[in-house]
Amino acid sequence: MNMITSIITALAFVLTGWGSGIATSTQPDPEPQKYAIVFAIGEYPETTGWGTISSGNDVPLIVSALTRQGFKEENITVVRDSEATKAGIKQAFDSHILGKINAGDVVFVHFSSHGQQVMDNNSDEIDGYDEAVIPYDAHLSFEEGVYEGEQHLRDDELGEIFGSIRGKLGPNGNLLALIDACHSGTGTRGLAKARGTQQKMAPAGFEPEIKTASRGSARGQMSFMEASNKEEENWAPMVTISGASADELNYETRDAQGNGVGSLSYAFSKVMANASSSMSYRELFDRIKLEMQQRVPQQTPQIEGTVDQELFGGAFVESQPYFLPDYWEDGHTAFLKAGTLQGLHDSTRVAMFNLSDQDLANADTLAKGYIVDASLTESYVVLDESIDESTRQDLKVVITGQNYASLKVDVKLDLDLDAQSVAQIREQIAASGAANIVDKNPGLLVTNKAISRSGAIEIFTAHDQSLATVDLTSTSAAELEKTADSIIETIKKKARTDFLRSLEMEDNRRDVNVQIIPLKGQITRGQFKLEREMDIAEFRDEMGNIVFEEGQVFRLRIVNNGYRDAYFTILDFTPDGKLSLVVPNGNSSLQPADYFIQGGEAIDLEQLFIMQAPYGSEMFKVIATKQPLDLRPVIEPLRGAVANRAAGTNNPFQRLMEDAASSTRAGTLSMGSSSANISTITFNVRPSDQ
């Protein structure tokens, strides 16, 4: 769906023990042990043909998430690069998992590696190809009689290993596997690293045997459970989560420090760092999908297995809304085993309270300070005033003001122009403050090479999406200045989109979300004749994803599960990397103050909408605030520009957004974490089958 199109004015608002028994033993059941094995393969030998990926950077992410979940360090095995040959992988499973686990234990398996599709060797695949993770000694290309995929770790083989683990864990055990690899191609411009290849492990001219899919199955779905997919009576339940479907790229993303990391690894770690109690695998996956949609919206993560059980079979540690100092360097400085994954960025404001304090609004603040040297999983608190050694025990750190980093975008210039012209464009972009000019790992590529139209410059995202085309008719100083201005405006728009896409806030007092209500009916001469509302469950695929065909008509229902009144804004992040306003927008006479909902109320928007191209993963984001919020001059600056903003607004979110719109300075953007509540819903749009 591009800019969502209103097709008709419709209906206005609508409202919306214990059982008896005898204990068989006086001894409590032993706590299950938790074991993990993490395979990180990124530095492949040059002779294999595989490129280097950032798998090693995933290790601290995963290990940190596991240790916070009660996995003991001695029970976490990391197998890296040359250790992770096919034989080494199997040996590691035998020694560190199968050789240690007992019935009722919990096992976590993680792969960060390349992936590839390989010709099916036992006729059990719908599309004629097995999926495989790529060990250190596996080759990229098929060479008859030399290498035919012998060192690939096929899904069938991995499924047999998983089956052995499940059998030993027994029905009370639990197995979770994450596969951060892909089985499709790399982007044509090679800006973002993809963990896999378009090239199949098959001889030239190989024609796969295509089988008819059974109802509910999908050719694009990958399966790493295979032989373990059957539900044996005495086997442990299992869940597998993969970073992308078999026909998609699995891109890397970047952490807060700019390092390449696996998109699934990052999403899993962030969700686990902020997890709630009694989380099921389905809820875990839903949160992972939201996080990945914000970073790699073109991917469709996959889940299979017993998804409605509690995470780790209930042996789960809930994250707390506070942080405990690990140690004190002195009275001013404390070290935390928490960082940007938990929302602790440089300059984030914090306060110290007694650990026993529950009602923080009325509790004594023992000290105030801010965060420095924040990494993904570690940071330091620097206090405004020193705390005596005698009072440092039993203190907790609470975020009081969230900070957001500079909105600069990393930009690479790849221009076939004379050196003086390139220098002028480079200097003007750098002077704007909107971008960091880089040579590696850019967020945007500005190029006039191999594009669709001569005499033009095109701007691409790292995932090969074209955001804008700028005409360059000459290399005069005036024309180059005009061209640079257009490039800068696209860079700023990209920064605003990325910032809003990743923004997270929680205010349970105004817990507002949006529901998509599909409608059945007929469109005739621009009029929609409604037959009935449809259940959203009719539009969920086997992965639980919401999937709509182009042309599907729907309405939006706004629900306030909080107890305070709120004003709401709805943003639409489309599959082509664009951002638009659903409400309020420039096509309506309604103003921001008109989009209001009382606590506990449910209302329907008057407009009806229709699903449209572009196809792919799309996201609605609802921002609920105490005061009306007008993002029109931020998202559509040419229509009213920031200069027209209301003077002296007391809406902190409005001030933050207006500062973000300029995107002309470094530093940080700071505001209270409860200034707004943000909720998200994702769905997929695909072409109509008709």
C-alpha positions in Angstrom: 0.0 0.0 0.0 1.4 3.4 -0.9 -0.3 6.4 0.5 -3.4 4.8 1.9 -6.4 5.9 -0.2 -9.7 6.8 1.4 -12.5 5.6 -0.9 -15.7 6.5 0.9 -17.0 8.0 4.1 -18.7 5.3 6.1 -20.1 4.8 9.6 -18.9 7.3 12.2 -17.9 6.2 15.7 -18.8 2.8 17.3 -18.2 1.7 20.9 -17.2 -0.5 21.1 -7.9 -23.1 41.6 -6.5 -25.6 42.6 -7.9 -29.1 42.1 -7.9 -31.7 44.8 -5.1 -34.2 44.7 -2.5 -36.0 46.8 1.2 -35.2 46.5 3.3 -38.1 45.6 6.6 -36.7 47.0 7.6 -34.2 49.6 10.7 -33.3 47.6 10.4 -30.4 45.2 11.2 -31.1 41.5 14.7 -30.1 40.7 15.2 -26.9 38.7 15.8 -27.7 35.0 19.3 -26.9 33.8 19.7 -24.6 30.8 22.3 -25.4 28.1 23.1 -23.4 25.0 25.3 -23.8 21.9 26.1 -20.9 19.6 27.7 -21.4 16.2 29.2 -18.2 14.7 30.7 -18.7 11.3 31.8 -15.5 9.5 35.4 -15.7 8.5 35.2 -18.4 5.8 38.3 -19.5 3.9 38.8 -17.7 0.6 39.0 -21.1 -1.2 35.3 -21.9 -0.3 34.0 -18.9 -2.3 32.0 -17.5 0.7 32.3 -13.8 1.7 33.0 -12.6 5.2 29.9 -11.7 7.3 29.6 -10.3 10.9 28.6 -13.5 12.7 31.2 -12.9 15.4 29.4 -9.8 16.5 26.3 -11.8 17.2 28.0 -13.8 20.0 28.0 -11.1 22.8 24.4 -10.3 21.9 23.2 -13.9 22.3 25.4 -14.7 25.3 24.2 -11.6 27.1 20.6 -12.5 26.5 21.1 -16.0 27.7 23.0 -15.1 30.9 20.2 -12.8 31.8 17.8 -15.8 31.4 19.7 -17.9 33.9 22.0 -19.8 31.6 25.3 -20.4 33.4 28.4 -19.4 31.6 29.8 -22.9 31.9 26.7 -24.2 30.1 27.0 -21.9 27.1 29.3 -23.2 24.4 30.4 -20.9 21.5 31.8 -22.6 18.4 33.5 -20.1 16.0 34.8 -20.3 12.4 37.4 -23.0 12.0 36.0 -25.0 14.9 32.6 -25.1 13.1 33.3 -27.5 10.2 30.5 -29.9 9.5 32.3 -32.6 11.6 33.1 -30.0 14.3 29.4 -29.0 14.5 28.3 -32.5 15.0 31.0 -33.2 17.6 30.0 -30.0 19.5 26.4 -31.2 19.7 27.6 -34.6 20.9 30.0 -33.3 23.5 28.3 -30.1 24.8 24.6 -30.9 24.5 23.8 -34.6 24.1 26.6 -35.5 26.4 25.3 -33.3 29.2 21.6 -32.8 29.1 19.0 -34.7 31.1 15.2 -35.1 31.0 13.4 -31.9 31.7 16.3 -29.5 30.8 16.2 -26.5 28.4 18.3 -26.3 25.3 19.0 -23.3 23.1 20.7 -23.6 19.7 21.8 -20.6 17.6 23.4 -20.4 14.1 24.9 -17.3 12.6 26.3 -18.2 9.3 25.7 -18.2 5.5 22.9 -20.3 4.2 22.1 -21.9 0.8 19.6 -24.0 -1.0 20.9 -27.4 -2.1 19.3 -29.9 -4.5 17.0 -32.2 -2.6 18.5 -35.7 -2.2 15.6 -37.6 -0.9 12.5 -36.1 -2.7 11.0 -34.7 0.5 10.9 -31.0 -0.5 8.0 -29.2 -2.2 10.3 -27.0 -4.2 13.0 -29.6 -4.9 15.6 -28.0 -2.7 16.8 -28.6 0.9 17.8 -25.7 3.1 21.3 -25.8 4.6 23.4 -23.8 7.0 27.0 -23.4 5.7 29.8 -24.8 7.9 33.3 -23.5 7.8 34.4 -26.1 5.3 31.5 -26.0 2.9 31.9 -24.6 -0.6 29.8 -22.1 -2.5 29.8 -23.8 -6.0 28.8 -27.2 -7.2 31.7 -29.0 -9.0 30.8 -32.5 -10.2 33.1 -35.1 -8.8 34.9 -32.4 -6.7 32.3 -30.9 -4.4 28.6 -31.7 -4.5 27.4 -30.3 -1.2 28.9 -33.0 1.1 29.9 -30.5 3.8 26.6 -28.6 3.7 24.6 -29.2 6.9 21.1 -29.9 5.4 17.9 -29.4 7.2 17.3 -33.2 7.2 20.6 -33.7 9.1 20.0 -30.9 11.4 16.5 -32.2 12.0 18.0 -35.6 13.0 20.2 -33.8 15.6 17.3 -31.9 17.0 15.3 -35.1 17.2 18.0 -36.7 19.3 18.1 -33.7 21.6 14.3 -33.8 22.0 14.3 -37.5 22.7 16.8 -37.1 25.5 15.1 -34.0 27.0 11.8 -35.9 27.2 8.2 -34.4 27.2 9.1 -31.9 30.1 12.1 -30.5 28.4 12.3 -27.6 25.9 14.3 -26.8 22.7 14.5 -23.4 21.0 16.6 -23.0 17.8 17.4 -19.7 16.0 18.8 -19.7 12.5 20.2 -16.3 11.5 21.1 -17.2 7.9 19.4 -17.0 4.5 19.1 -19.0 1.3 18.6 -16.3 -1.4 20.7 -13.7 -3.1 22.7 -10.6 -2.3 21.6 -7.1 -3.2 22.8 -5.9 -6.6 24.8 -3.0 -5.2 26.2 -5.0 -2.3 25.7 -2.3 0.4 24.1 -4.5 3.0 25.5 -7.9 3.8 23.2 -10.8 3.2 23.9 -14.2 4.8 23.5 -16.5 1.8 23.5 -16.6 -2.0 21.2 -16.7 -5.0 23.3 -19.5 -6.3 21.9 -23.0 -5.7 24.1 -26.0 -4.8 23.2 -27.9 -7.9 24.7 -28.8 -11.3 24.2 -26.6 -14.3 20.8 -27.2 -15.9 19.4 -28.9 -12.8 15.5 -28.9 -12.9 14.0 -29.3 -9.4 11.0 -31.6 -9.0 8.1 -29.3 -8.0 5.5 -30.9 -5.9 2.0 -29.6 -5.2 1.9 -27.9 -1.8 -0.6 -29.2 0.7 -3.2 -26.8 2.1 -1.5 -24.4 4.6 2.0 -25.0 3.4 4.1 -22.5 1.5 7.0 -22.9 -0.9 8.7 -19.8 0.5 8.8 -21.3 4.0 12.0 -22.9 5.2 12.0 -25.8 7.6 15.0 -26.8 9.7 13.0 -29.2 11.8 12.5 -31.8 9.1 13.1 -35.3 10.7 12.3 -33.8 14.2 9.0 -32.2 13.0 6.9 -35.2 14.0 5.5 -35.0 17.5 6.8 -38.2 19.2 5.0 -38.9 22.5 8.1 -38.7 24.6 9.9 -35.9 22.8 10.4 -32.4 24.1 8.4 -29.6 22.4 10.5 -27.5 20.0 10.4 -24.1 18.3 12.6 -23.0 15.4 12.8 -19.3 14.4 14.5 -18.3 11.1 15.5 -14.8 10.0 13.8 -14.9 6.6 11.8 -17.2 4.3 13.7 -19.4 1.8 13.2 -17.0 -1.1 14.2 -13.9 0.8 17.5 -12.1 1.7 18.5 -12.2 5.3 20.2 -8.9 5.8 22.5 -7.8 8.5 21.7 -4.7 10.4 23.8 -2.3 12.6 23.9 -1.9 16.3 24.0 1.4 18.1 27.8 1.5 17.7 27.5 1.0 13.9 28.8 -2.6 14.0 27.3 -5.2 11.6 25.1 -7.8 13.4 22.6 -10.4 12.4 19.1 -8.9 12.1 17.5 -11.9 13.9 20.2 -12.1 16.5 19.8 -8.4 17.3 16.0 -8.6 17.4 16.0 -11.6 19.6 18.5 -10.0 22.0 16.6 -6.8 22.2 13.2 -8.5 22.9 14.8 -10.7 25.5 16.3 -7.7 27.2 12.8 -6.2 27.7 10.8 -9.4 28.1 7.7 -9.7 30.2 6.6 -12.7 32.4 4.8 -15.7 31.0 5.9 -14.9 27.5 4.9 -17.6 24.9 6.9 -18.4 21.9 4.2 -16.8 19.8 4.5 -13.6 21.7 8.3 -13.7 21.4 8.0 -14.2 17.7 5.5 -11.3 17.3 7.9 -9.0 19.1 10.8 -10.2 17.0 8.8 -9.5 13.8 8.1 -6.0 15.0 11.7 -5.3 15.8 12.9 -6.8 12.5 10.2 -4.9 10.5 11.7 -1.7 11.9 15.2 -2.6 10.7 14.9 -5.0 7.7 11.3 -4.5 6.5 11.8 -6.6 3.4 12.3 -9.8 5.4 9.7 -12.2 6.7 11.0 -14.1 9.7 9.6 -17.7 10.1 8.5 -19.8 13.1 7.5 -23.4 13.4 6.9 -25.8 16.2 4.8 -25.7 19.4 4.5 -21.9 19.4 1.8 -21.5 22.2 3.9 -22.9 25.0 5.7 -20.7 27.5 9.2 -19.6 26.6 11.8 -22.1 27.8 8.9 -24.2 29.1 8.2 -21.6 31.8 11.8 -21.5 33.1 11.9 -17.8 32.2 13.3 -14.8 33.9 11.3 -11.6 33.6 13.2 -8.4 32.8 12.9 -5.7 35.4 12.1 -1.9 34.8 15.4 -1.1 36.6 19.1 -1.9 36.6 21.4 -3.1 39.4 25.0 -1.8 39.6 27.4 -4.6 39.0 30.2 -2.8 40.8 31.2 0.8 41.8 34.4 2.4 40.6 34.0 5.2 43.1 31.2 7.2 44.7 30.3 8.9 41.4 30.6 6.0 38.9 28.9 2.6 38.8 29.1 -0.1 36.1 26.0 -1.7 34.7 25.6 -5.0 32.7 23.0 -3.3 30.5 23.4 -1.0 27.5 21.7 0.3 24.4 19.7 -3.0 24.0 17.9 -2.0 27.2 17.5 1.7 26.3 20.6 3.0 28.0 22.2 5.4 25.5 24.9 7.9 26.2 23.4 10.9 28.1 20.3 9.0 29.1 19.2 10.6 32.4 18.8 8.2 35.3 18.0 8.2 39.1 19.0 6.0 42.0 16.3 4.6 44.4 16.3 2.0 47.1 15.7 -1.5 45.7 12.6 -1.9 47.9 10.9 1.3 46.6 7.8 0.5 44.5 6.0 3.8 44.2 8.8 5.8 42.7 6.6 8.9 42.3 6.6 9.3 46.1 9.9 7.6 46.8 13.1 9.5 47.8 15.5 10.0 45.0 19.0 9.1 46.4 21.0 10.4 43.4 20.6 11.6 39.8 23.0 11.1 36.9 23.5 10.1 33.3 24.8 7.2 31.2 28.2 7.2 29.5 30.2 4.8 27.4 27.1 2.8 26.5 27.7 -0.3 24.4 25.1 -2.9 23.4 25.2 -4.7 26.8 27.3 -2.5 29.1 27.4 1.1 30.3 28.4 3.4 33.2 26.3 5.6 35.4 27.9 8.9 36.4 26.1 10.6 39.3 25.8 14.3 39.9 26.7 13.8 43.5 28.7 11.2 45.3 27.1 8.3 47.2 28.8 7.1 50.4 30.1 3.5 50.3 27.8 2.6 53.2 24.7 3.4 51.2 25.6 1.9 47.8 24.0 -1.5 48.6 20.5 -2.4 47.5 20.2 0.5 45.0 18.5 0.4 41.6 18.9 2.6 38.6 15.8 3.8 36.8 15.6 5.7 33.5 14.0 9.2 34.0 14.7 10.8 30.7 15.3 8.9 27.4 17.8 10.3 24.9 17.9 9.7 21.2 21.1 9.9 19.2 21.9 12.2 16.3 19.8 11.7 13.2 22.7 11.8 10.9 22.7 9.1 8.1 25.9 7.4 6.9 26.1 8.2 3.2 28.4 7.0 0.4 29.0 9.0 -2.7 29.8 7.0 -5.8 29.6 9.6 -8.6 31.1 9.5 -12.0 31.8 13.3 -12.2 35.0 15.4 -12.2 36.8 15.7 -8.9 35.8 19.4 -8.4 32.1 18.6 -8.9 32.2 15.7 -6.5 34.0 17.8 -3.9 31.4 20.5 -4.1 28.5 18.1 -3.5 30.5 16.3 -0.8 31.2 19.6 1.0 27.6 20.8 0.8 26.2 17.6 2.2 28.8 17.6 5.0 28.1 21.2 5.9 24.3 20.5 6.2 25.0 18.3 9.3 22.5 15.7 7.9 25.0 13.0 7.0 28.3 11.3 7.7 30.2 10.7 4.5 31.6 7.2 4.6 33.2 4.6 2.3 31.9 1.4 4.1 28.5 0.3 5.5 26.5 3.3 4.3 22.8 3.7 5.0 22.4 5.5 1.7 24.2 5.3 -1.6 24.3 8.4 -3.9 25.3 7.4 -7.4 25.0 8.1 -11.1 26.4 4.7 -12.2 24.3 2.0 -13.7 21.0 3.7 -13.1 17.8 3.8 -15.1 18.2 7.3 -16.6 21.2 9.2 -17.9 22.0 12.7 -16.7 20.6 11.9 -13.2 21.7 10.9 -9.7 19.8 8.2 -7.9 19.7 7.6 -4.1 19.4 4.0 -2.9 19.0 2.5 0.6 21.5 -0.2 1.8 18.8 -2.7 0.8 18.7 -1.5 -2.8 15.5 0.5 -2.6 15.4 3.6 -4.8 14.3 6.6 -2.7 14.8 9.5 -5.2 16.1 10.5 -8.6 17.7 13.9 -9.0 18.3 15.4 -12.4 21.7 16.9 -13.1 21.7 18.9 -16.3 25.2 20.4 -16.0 28.1 20.7 -13.6 27.8 24.5 -13.2 28.2 25.7 -9.6 24.5 26.7 -9.4 23.3 23.3 -10.8 25.5 21.4 -8.4 24.2 23.4 -5.5 20.6 22.7 -6.5 21.4 19.0 -6.9 23.1 18.8 -3.5 20.1 20.5 -1.8 17.8 17.9 -3.3 20.1 15.1 -2.1 20.2 16.6 1.4 16.4 16.8 1.5 16.2 13.0 0.7 18.8 12.3 3.4 16.8 14.2 6.0 13.6 12.4 5.0 15.4 9.1 5.4 16.7 10.1 8.8 13.2 11.1 10.0 11.7 7.9 8.6 14.3 5.7 10.3 14.0 7.7 13.6 10.2 7.3 13.7 10.3 3.7 12.6 12.6 2.7 15.5 11.1 4.9 18.1 9.6 3.1 21.1 7.8 4.6 24.1 5.4 3.2 26.7 2.7 5.0 28.7 0.2 2.5 30.0 -2.2 5.3 31.0 -2.8 5.9 27.2 -2.5 2.4 25.8 -3.9 3.1 22.4 -3.6 0.6 19.5 -5.1 0.2 16.0 -7.0 -2.8 14.7 -7.4 -3.5 11.0 -11.0 -4.6 10.3 -11.2 -6.3 6.8 -14.5 -5.8 5.0 -16.4 -7.9 2.6 -18.4 -6.1 -0.1 -18.5 -4.7 -3.6 -17.0 -1.5 -5.0 -19.3 0.0 -7.7 -18.7 3.4 -9.2 -16.6 4.5 -6.3 -19.2 3.4 -3.7 -18.6 0.5 -1.4 -21.5 -1.7 -0.5 -20.7 -3.4 2.8 -21.8 -7.0 3.3 -20.0 -7.8 6.6 -16.9 -7.4 8.7 -14.4 -10.2 8.4 -12.4 -11.9 11.1 -8.7 -11.0 10.9 -7.9 -14.7 11.6 -9.0 -15.3 8.0 -6.0 -13.4 6.8 -3.3 -15.0 8.9 -0.9 -17.4 7.2 0.7 -20.5 8.8 3.3 -18.3 10.4 0.7 -16.1 12.1 1.5 -13.2 9.7 -1.4 -11.0 8.6 -1.5 -11.1 4.7 -3.8 -9.0 2.6 -4.3 -9.1 -1.2 -4.2 -5.9 -3.1 -7.7 -4.4 -3.3 -8.8 -5.5 0.1 -11.1 -2.9 1.7 -10.8 -2.3 5.5 -11.5 0.2 8.2 -9.4 1.1 11.2 -10.6 0.7 14.8 -8.9 2.6 17.5 -8.9 1.1 21.0 -7.7 2.8 24.2 -6.9 0.1 26.7 -5.7 2.8 29.1 -7.6 4.9 31.6 -6.6 8.3 30.4 -7.9 10.2 27.4 -5.5 10.6 24.5 -4.9 12.2 21.1 -3.6 9.8 18.5 -1.6 9.9 15.3 -1.2 6.9 12.8 2.0 6.5 10.7 2.3 4.2 7.7 5.7 2.7 6.8 5.4 1.2 3.4 7.5 -1.7 1.9 9.4 0.7 -0.4 10.9 2.5 2.6 8.5 5.5 2.5 6.6 7.2 5.3 3.2 8.8 5.2 0.5 9.9 7.6 -2.7 8.0 7.8 -4.2 10.5 10.3 -4.1 13.4 10.4 -3.2 13.9 6.8 -3.3 16.7 4.2 -6.2 15.1 2.3 -8.6 15.6 5.2 -10.3 18.7 6.7 -9.9 17.1 10.2 -7.2 18.6 12.5 -5.0 16.8 15.0 -7.3 17.8 17.9 -10.1 15.9 16.1 -8.4 12.5 16.6 -9.3 12.0 20.2 -10.3 8.9 22.2 -11.4 8.5 25.8 -9.9 6.0 28.2 -11.5 2.6 27.8 -13.2 3.5 24.5 -13.1 2.0 21.0 -13.9 4.0 17.9 -13.9 3.4 14.2 -12.5 6.0 11.8 -15.0 7.3 9.4 -12.9 6.6 6.3 -12.6 3.3 4.6 -9.2 2.3 3.1 -8.0 -0.1 0.4 -4.8 -2.1 0.2 -2.5 -1.1 -2.6 1.1 -1.6 -4.0 4.0 -1.6 -3.2 3.9 -5.2 -2.1 5.7 -6.5 1.0 5.9 -5.9 4.7 4.1 -2.8 6.0 3.7 -1.2 9.4 1.2 1.1 11.1 2.5 2.9 14.2 0.1 4.6 16.6 1.4 7.5 18.7 -0.9 8.4 21.7 -0.2 11.7 23.5 -1.7 13.9 26.2 -1.9 16.9 23.8 -2.7 17.0 20.1 0.2 16.1 17.9 0.8 17.5 14.4 3.4 15.6 12.4 2.4 17.0 9.1 5.1 19.7 9.0 7.7 17.0 10.1 6.7 14.3 7.6 5.6 16.6 4.8 7.9 19.6 5.4 7.3 21.2 2.0 3.6 21.6 2.8 3.9 23.7 5.9 7.4 23.5 7.1 8.8 23.6 10.5 8.8 27.4 10.6 5.0 27.3 10.8 5.0 25.2 14.0 2.9 26.4 16.9 5.0 28.6 19.1 5.7 27.6 22.6 4.1 24.1 22.4 4.2 22.2 25.7 4.0 18.8 24.0 7.5 17.3 24.5 6.9 14.8 21.7 6.0 17.7 19.4 9.2 19.5 20.3 11.2 16.3 19.8 9.7 15.8 16.3 10.3 19.4 15.3 13.9 19.2 16.3 14.2 15.9 14.4 12.7 17.6 11.3 15.7 19.9 10.9 18.2 17.0 11.2 21.0 19.6 11.1 22.8 19.0 14.3 24.6 16.3 16.2 24.1 15.7 19.9 21.1 14.0 21.4 17.4 14.5 21.6 16.1 14.1 25.1 12.6 13.6 26.5 10.7 11.8 29.3 10.0 8.1 28.5 6.3 8.6 29.3 5.7 11.5 26.9 3.8 9.2 24.6 2.7 5.6 24.1 3.6 3.9 20.8 2.1 0.7 19.5 2.7 -1.1 16.3 1.0 -3.5 13.9 2.6 -5.2 10.9 1.1 -6.9 7.9 2.0 -8.0 4.4 0.5 -6.8 1.1 0.7 -9.1 -2.0 -0.7 -9.0 -5.5 -4.3 -10.3 -6.0 -4.6 -13.8 -7.3 -7.3 -12.7 -9.6 
